[in-house]
Amino acid sequence: MTGTPAEQAPSTTLGALPRPAPEPTDLAVAVRVAQLLLAEHEHVDHEDVFALNRAHGALTESLRILLRALDTERGEGQ
């Protein structure tokens, strides 16, 4: 290269590369999904049966996801 050191791109060695962010844990993902589902259905019109069914489904799924992440799901025989 003909440029001065200040003009040259810095070399990248394996040790110089930034480390990728660690993957979130299953529990962290489950908590975030549960928070989003619950926030989406925080206010429900109790006269709207469809909205109540959706809110119930979101609550059920939130609990299921959290229990799965904690490895405490109900077994088949229970």
C-alpha atoms as an extended CHARMM CRD file, in Angstrom:
* protein
*
        78  EXT
         1         1  MET       CA              0.0000000000        0.0000000000        0.0000000000  PROA      1               0.0000000000
         2         2  THR       CA              1.2250000000        3.4410000000       -0.7820000000  PROA      2               0.0000000000
         3         3  GLY       CA             -0.6430000000        5.4710000000        1.8270000000  PROA      3               0.0000000000
         4         4  THR       CA              0.7720000000        6.5690000000        5.1190000000  PROA      4               0.0000000000
         5         5  PRO       CA             -0.1480000000        4.5240000000        8.1770000000  PROA      5               0.0000000000
         6         6  ALA       CA             -2.7810000000        7.0760000000        9.1430000000  PROA      6               0.0000000000
         7         7  GLU       CA             -4.5190000000        6.5890000000        5.7800000000  PROA      7               0.0000000000
         8         8  GLN       CA             -4.4180000000        2.7930000000        5.7580000000  PROA      8               0.0000000000
         9         9  ALA       CA             -7.2770000000        0.7720000000        7.1160000000  PROA      9               0.0000000000
        10        10  PRO       CA             -6.4240000000       -0.8640000000       10.4140000000  PROA      10              0.0000000000
        11        11  SER       CA             -5.6980000000       -4.5560000000       10.2430000000  PROA      11              0.0000000000
        12        12  THR       CA             -8.2700000000       -6.8240000000       11.7770000000  PROA      12              0.0000000000
        13        13  THR       CA             -6.9950000000       -9.7500000000       13.7060000000  PROA      13              0.0000000000
        14        14  LEU       CA             -9.1600000000      -12.3540000000       15.3300000000  PROA      14              0.0000000000
        15        15  GLY       CA             -8.5340000000      -10.9200000000       18.7900000000  PROA      15              0.0000000000
        16        16  ALA       CA             -9.4970000000       -7.4270000000       17.6410000000  PROA      16              0.0000000000
        17        17  LEU       CA            -12.9850000000       -8.3590000000       16.4430000000  PROA      17              0.0000000000
        18        18  PRO       CA            -15.8100000000       -7.4410000000       18.7970000000  PROA      18              0.0000000000
        19        19  ARG       CA            -17.5280000000      -10.3690000000       20.4160000000  PROA      19              0.0000000000
        20        20  PRO       CA            -21.1440000000      -10.9450000000       19.4170000000  PROA      20              0.0000000000
        21        21  ALA       CA            -23.7490000000      -10.2830000000       22.0590000000  PROA      21              0.0000000000
        22        22  PRO       CA            -24.5940000000      -13.4060000000       24.0370000000  PROA      22              0.0000000000
        23        23  GLU       CA            -27.7990000000      -15.2180000000       23.1530000000  PROA      23              0.0000000000
        24        24  PRO       CA            -30.6250000000      -14.4780000000       25.5900000000  PROA      24              0.0000000000
        25        25  THR       CA            -31.6240000000      -17.3170000000       27.8660000000  PROA      25              0.0000000000
        26        26  ASP       CA            -34.8620000000      -19.2250000000       27.3380000000  PROA      26              0.0000000000
        27        27  LEU       CA            -36.2230000000      -17.6460000000       30.4960000000  PROA      27              0.0000000000
        28        28  ALA       CA            -35.3780000000      -14.1100000000       29.3340000000  PROA      28              0.0000000000
        29        29  VAL       CA            -37.1240000000      -14.7310000000       26.0070000000  PROA      29              0.0000000000
        30        30  ALA       CA            -40.1420000000      -16.2740000000       27.7480000000  PROA      30              0.0000000000
        31        31  VAL       CA            -40.4530000000      -13.3180000000       30.1010000000  PROA      31              0.0000000000
        32        32  ARG       CA            -40.2760000000      -10.8400000000       27.2190000000  PROA      32              0.0000000000
        33        33  VAL       CA            -42.8940000000      -12.7010000000       25.1820000000  PROA      33              0.0000000000
        34        34  ALA       CA            -45.1880000000      -12.9530000000       28.2210000000  PROA      34              0.0000000000
        35        35  GLN       CA            -44.7730000000       -9.2160000000       28.8690000000  PROA      35              0.0000000000
        36        36  LEU       CA            -45.6870000000       -8.4050000000       25.2720000000  PROA      36              0.0000000000
        37        37  LEU       CA            -48.7380000000      -10.6790000000       25.2660000000  PROA      37              0.0000000000
        38        38  LEU       CA            -50.0050000000       -9.3070000000       28.5540000000  PROA      38              0.0000000000
        39        39  ALA       CA            -49.4050000000       -5.6890000000       27.5240000000  PROA      39              0.0000000000
        40        40  GLU       CA            -51.3110000000       -6.2460000000       24.2870000000  PROA      40              0.0000000000
        41        41  HSD       CA            -54.3690000000       -7.4420000000       26.2190000000  PROA      41              0.0000000000
        42        42  GLU       CA            -54.0880000000       -5.2170000000       29.2840000000  PROA      42              0.0000000000
        43        43  HSD       CA            -57.3800000000       -3.4380000000       28.6400000000  PROA      43              0.0000000000
        44        44  VAL       CA            -60.2120000000       -5.6380000000       27.4100000000  PROA      44              0.0000000000
        45        45  ASP       CA            -63.7850000000       -4.6960000000       26.6530000000  PROA      45              0.0000000000
        46        46  HSD       CA            -65.6510000000       -7.2220000000       28.7970000000  PROA      46              0.0000000000
        47        47  GLU       CA            -68.6830000000       -6.9740000000       26.5430000000  PROA      47              0.0000000000
        48        48  ASP       CA            -66.6510000000       -8.1520000000       23.5360000000  PROA      48              0.0000000000
        49        49  VAL       CA            -66.5860000000      -11.9570000000       23.7220000000  PROA      49              0.0000000000
        50        50  PHE       CA            -63.9680000000      -12.2090000000       20.9630000000  PROA      50              0.0000000000
        51        51  ALA       CA            -61.6370000000       -9.8280000000       22.8530000000  PROA      51              0.0000000000
        52        52  LEU       CA            -62.1340000000      -11.8010000000       26.0600000000  PROA      52              0.0000000000
        53        53  ASN       CA            -61.2710000000      -15.0460000000       24.2770000000  PROA      53              0.0000000000
        54        54  ARG       CA            -58.1220000000      -13.4950000000       22.8140000000  PROA      54              0.0000000000
        55        55  ALA       CA            -57.0730000000      -12.1390000000       26.2150000000  PROA      55              0.0000000000
        56        56  HSD       CA            -57.6740000000      -15.5300000000       27.8220000000  PROA      56              0.0000000000
        57        57  GLY       CA            -55.5840000000      -17.1870000000       25.1190000000  PROA      57              0.0000000000
        58        58  ALA       CA            -52.7730000000      -14.6750000000       25.6180000000  PROA      58              0.0000000000
        59        59  LEU       CA            -52.7910000000      -15.2690000000       29.3720000000  PROA      59              0.0000000000
        60        60  THR       CA            -52.7840000000      -19.0370000000       28.8770000000  PROA      60              0.0000000000
        61        61  GLU       CA            -49.9380000000      -18.8790000000       26.3680000000  PROA      61              0.0000000000
        62        62  SER       CA            -47.9320000000      -16.5090000000       28.5920000000  PROA      62              0.0000000000
        63        63  LEU       CA            -48.1120000000      -18.9670000000       31.4710000000  PROA      63              0.0000000000
        64        64  ARG       CA            -47.3200000000      -21.9170000000       29.2070000000  PROA      64              0.0000000000
        65        65  ILE       CA            -44.2160000000      -20.2000000000       27.8030000000  PROA      65              0.0000000000
        66        66  LEU       CA            -42.9590000000      -19.2510000000       31.2650000000  PROA      66              0.0000000000
        67        67  LEU       CA            -43.5430000000      -22.7310000000       32.6650000000  PROA      67              0.0000000000
        68        68  ARG       CA            -41.7670000000      -24.3010000000       29.6990000000  PROA      68              0.0000000000
        69        69  ALA       CA            -38.7680000000      -22.0060000000       30.2070000000  PROA      69              0.0000000000
        70        70  LEU       CA            -38.6720000000      -22.9870000000       33.8750000000  PROA      70              0.0000000000
        71        71  ASP       CA            -38.9650000000      -26.6480000000       32.8480000000  PROA      71              0.0000000000
        72        72  THR       CA            -42.0180000000      -27.1130000000       35.0640000000  PROA      72              0.0000000000
        73        73  GLU       CA            -44.6670000000      -27.9230000000       32.4600000000  PROA      73              0.0000000000
        74        74  ARG       CA            -47.3820000000      -30.2720000000       33.5020000000  PROA      74              0.0000000000
        75        75  GLY       CA            -46.6990000000      -33.8480000000       32.4200000000  PROA      75              0.0000000000
        76        76  GLU       CA            -49.0180000000      -35.8910000000       30.2320000000  PROA      76              0.0000000000
        77        77  GLY       CA            -50.3230000000      -37.9830000000       33.1260000000  PROA      77              0.0000000000
        78        78  GLN       CA            -51.0960000000      -35.0360000000       35.4070000000  PROA      78              0.0000000000
